[in-house]
Structures are given as structure tokens and as C-alpha cells.
Amino acid sequence: MKPACTPSRWWSLLWSDYLAHYSYKREPASRARLLFPLRLLTNSSLHGSLLLRLTLSGPRPIRWLWRALLLVTHGFSVTGDCEIGPGLQMTHPLGLSIGPAVKVGRDAALFHGITLVGDIEADRPLVVGDRVEIFPGSVVEGALMLGDGCIVGANAFLTRDLQAGEVYTVRSDRHERTSAQGLEQGAPPPPQPVTLEPPPDDQLPACPYSLTELLRSDYFASRGHHASLLKLSITVLHDRSMRVIALVRLIQKMPTWQSWLWRRLMLVHGCDVSRRCVIGPGLRIPCPFGVVVGETVIGAGATLHQNISMSSAAREWRADSRLGLLRVGDDVTVMPGAAVLGAIEIGSGAVVGPNSMVTRSLPDHQRFDNALSIGVDELPGRAHSPLRYAVRRQASSSMLLLGLHRAGPGTARLFRALLGLVHQIRVEEDVTVGEGVEMPRPVWVSIGRATCVGRGSRIQNRVTVTGGVRVGDGVELGAGAILQGPLDVPAMSRVPANHVVVVRGSSSSVTRD
């Protein structure tokens, strides 16, 4: 039974989140109380915690308002029947999806782009213990039990229980286990958590370009031609990609006391770039959803796709100490869903494949792929009939998709803008969407050109479909799934979460590292 919803309860939970977030400072309690109003005003992590606590424990009649604000401002989808204990830490409260039948313990650390959902049909909860860390892009599904102190690595797909202190990551053997109990004879123990202190400012190189020069180079990289200052300003106003790039440049060039405002505006677009990030000219962000970049030095001509994570601080698990900055060379491409974590170096011209996790340095002009993959002919079947979802009450995202499918050329642009503004969903032109499509967690979905989605399909959060993919009727696309065409997905099949669909035996196959 859930505790009574009283003002003192949600306030005490918010206060515990605040103390956990700033615990690394080790400051006196009086100073923490004094700085609380200012930090609550400027810190995006506390904004997310505030809206989350009001959604789950605030006054019941207006919970729908806080849930809507949480979805619009942070791309954070949460249901009202989940439980989250005190001391929650969310470094980047973006793109999280917490479904029904989920119970999270005390002092948990949840990173961006994760998906937590229990067994809805059997009404059995997903129980997450105390002090559990779940890293970016992870999907945890089912009636599972995660013991205290567990760690789920980036881009993992977890469908089994974890013992206390166990570390679960995705490697070449698909399931790597490192447990604090029962270590083999002579095996080194797991590293102990340490307090990560930010490096001094002199480690970051200065950017020699002005704001105007950077924006002109970014425009040329995206459009292939130069533009006047007036045309550049108009493009920034109406083009979402250029608008996010402009916010990145403002954060990079403006003083510290102003950067928090531009960063807050960027969060509304589903992106978060640290002010301690240096990015060279010619930046391209084709789909500006779910782009999270921490303390990183990125060279010229970089292309950053959607749902990516780049940081020197967020390692595969936080126990590793930080030795420096993440440094990325020129003309590097980071594909959708990828995570580049650690104080490593990525060589010029390198390509990080979709849903891959990089924790070591890469040489120049190398493609790195270590994602979970599945062939088109290996897709499992889906048990539910598409008619079940066609007659169900549709969410607002599904209604907008249906309106986009039936709208004329002039009205279609309005529906695309609403999908991007309200749900951070990108649907390009020349896309066919059938009736009865369900989107239970409408966050960070990208549907590219020449794509056909069949009737009664189900699309989860963080799904990327592009390049001439034909999705049959009644197909279920799991959270974080990536389909890059040309592909024909058979009807009534299911794409597992965090998997890349490939054609076996072709050049599109994913090679393991």
C-alpha cells in the first residue's frame, strides 16, 4: 500500500534527493539549506526531481499537470503507480521511462534514457534495491529483483534477477557477470566507489572561434552552402537542429552565470551539453533528441545522432576514477544509441556504430560496433493481436501520428511540430503510418524518410527507424531498437529492446569487438 500523499512527504523526498545530489561537496547543513533555493532554480536535475516527486506524491487532483510538464520539459515518462525511495540521483533527467509495477529503493542513481517496466499483464512488480545504479540506455523489463548495490551498465538489456553487488554489462559474450560475492580464486575484487572531483579549468582547451564563425561553419556542414547572417538567424528560429546547435554554441561561449539559462532551454529540446564541453566547428546534429555530452573535447566536423551519451565522468560503472577528459578527433560520427564513456581518445574519422558502448580508445578511421544484433529472419513472434491495440484508447502521440497520416501537405508540418514539441518525436516526410499504432512511452522516437509502419504496431521509447524500412502489421519495436534499411520486418514479429536489426551475411552486419 502506498503511503498517504501529503505535502510533507513529497517535500521530504525532494530534500533527500537534493542532499544526495550534492553529497560530493561535503558541505555543512547550514550552507546546504542556504543554497537550496538558488540551486532549485538553476539545477536541471533538481527540476526533474521536483516534477517527479509532485507527480508521484503531490496532490492527486493536479498530478496530471506535473506529469505533462515532466514529459514536455524533460522527455520523462512516468506512471503514477510506481514507487521511488528517497535519495534519488539523476545527473541528466532526460528520456527516462518508468512504467507501472516498478519499485525503486533508497539512494538509487538513474541515468538518462533508461527504461524500467515490470510485468504488467501478471501484475508483478520490478523491484530495484537500495543503492542501485542504472546507466544510460539500459532497459530492465519483467518481474525482476535487483539486489542492493547492483550496477547495470550502459545499453544493457536485462531480463533476469541480479544478486546484491552484481555488475551486469553488455560485452561480446552478451552477458558478462562480475559479482561481489563468490569471486574466483585469484580474481581481483571490483573497484571501490570513489568521489569524482571535477578537473581544473586549465585542462579544457580554449576555442579560438567566435560565436558567428562557429554558427556559419555549422550551417555550412548541414546545408552545404554559406548563408548571410539574416538567413542564418531565420534558420535558427525555425529549424530544430540548428536551434539546438545554436544553444550548444551559446553555452560554450557565454559566461558561466548565463550558461544555465541556455542549458535549461536545451533541456526542453531533449538535449543536455555541459558548459565544460569544447566542440570544434562544423557540428551536425541531424536529429536533436537525447544528445547528452559531458566534459568532452570534440574536434571539427563531428556528427552526433540521437540518443547518444558522451562523457569522461560516466564510465561503464562509476567506481572507476577519472583520469582526464574524453577527447574526440575530427570528422567523427556517433550513430544513434551509442555511448562513449571514459577518459579515452577517439581517432579522427572514426565511426561509433548504433547502440554500441565504447570504453577504450579507438584509432583513426575505424568503425566500432559491439551492439546487440538480431537478424530479420531471427525475430521472435508477437503474441498479441494488432486489433487489441487498434480498439484501445489511443494516447496523444498515437492520435498525432494518425492525424499526420491523414493530414494534407500543409497541415502535416503542424502535426510534426506538435510531435517534436510535446513528445520529442521526429517524423520526416514520405512516412506512412497505419491506423492503430500504439506508443505507450512516447519519448525520443525517430522515424526517417521512406519508412512504412504497419497497422496495429507498437513503438516503444528511443526507437530509430530510418532508410527505407517497411514494418509489417502488428510489429512490436522494443525500447532502444534500431532499424536501418532497407529492411522488411515481417508482420506480427517483435524486435527486442536495445537490439539492432541487421541482414545476416550482408555488409550491414554488426561486427563484435
Secondary structure, DSSP 8 states (H G I E B T S, - for coil): ------HHHHHHHHHHHHHHHTGGG---HHHHHHHHHHHHHH-HHHHHHHHHHHHHHS-GGGHHHHHHHHHHHH--EE-TT-EE-SS-B-SS--S-EE-SSEEE-TT-EE-TT-EEE-BTTTTB-EEE-TT-EE-TT-EEESS-EE-TT-EE-TT-EE-S-B-TT-EEE--TTS-EEE-SSS--TT--------------GGGS----S-HHHHHHHHHHHHHSS---HHHHHHHHHH-HHHHHHHHHHHHHHS-HHHHHHHHHHHHHTT-EE-TT-EE-SS-B-SS-SSEEE-SEEE-TT-EE-SSEEEESSS-SSTTS---S-EEE-TT-EE-TT-EEESS-EE-TT-EE-TT-EE-S-B-TT-EE---EEEEGGG--B--S-HHHHHSS---HHHHHHHHHHHS-HHHHHHHHHHIIIII-EEE-SSEEE-TT-B-SS-SSEEE-TTEEE-TT-EE-TT-EEESSEEE-TT-EE-TT-EEESSEEE-TTBEE-TTEEEE-TTSTT-----
